[in-house]
Amino acid sequence: MRKPLLTLAVLALAAGTLGAPAAAAAKTSSHHKAKPAPRASRGAAGGQLDGGAVYVANPAKSSSTSASSAKPAADGGTTLATQQGTTGPSGPSGATGSSGTVSATGGASEPTGPTGSTGATGSTGATGTPTVAGSRARILASGLAAAPADAPAAVKQAIAAGNQLIGKPYVYGGGHLSFVSGGYDCSGTVSYALHGGGLLAAPLDSSALELWASPGAGAWITVYTNPAHAYVDIAGIRLDTSTAGDPGGKSGPRWRPLLTSAKGFFARHFPGL
């Protein structure tokens, strides 16, 4: 009988030892309800999981987040700290802007305009004109005239202008539009000489010369004119285009001796000359 009693005692002791933890577990479960296991809920923008972990919405870096960076959350979950990437290198400096002031480029050069026509030739001064003593001019072998030394400057200048025409051809109407011409007629020749002496501003024909200056003969210069012809007597010699009284019978502007008669012509002179 003792052997069965001993066996029962051993069993009872074992049961008491094994039952204590079970009873303690049962007592604990009667006071605290077990929390359900957290479920993972993935939000589009990250945030608090329902009962689980707080996550960071950065899929590209989530795999690189180490376990050591996790922090315990207040509700028992886990907050994942965001891992900061390394700062990228600085970009190259931008090109320096151009200055606000822009120099204007020079425009295309225009072609040079045509050369203007040559102006009227001025009268030749007394200097350089041959002179002779006294008050009367002289016709030289060259066909030019020598001015008298005693004559006023206007007279010497008129003779010098007449010398410029010697050898020019006779051209009807020549010297009417301008004092510069390739040839001269009678009134054109007279007008040129008067202009050289500073006595006429614009060419006149023979009819217009009838009204020039003052009537009558002058002491130094006398214009003889009518509607058909004109010539001028300067200091005793004649500047004319007519062959009348010309020793060589040549036409065109030339110095010639005075005519014996001036019948049929009007005499005009510049006051004081």
Beta strands, then each sheet from edge to edge (+ up, - down):
strand 1: 47-48
strand 2: 54-55
strand 3: 71-72
strand 4: 78-79
strand 5: 131-132
strand 6: 138-139
strand 7: 145-148
strand 8: 214-215
strand 9: 221-225
strand 10: 230-234
strand 11: 237-240
strand 12: 254-256
strand 13: 266-269
sheet 1: 1+ 2-
sheet 2: 3+ 4-
sheet 3: 5+ 7+ 6-
sheet 4: 8+ 13- 9+ 10- 11+ 12-
end
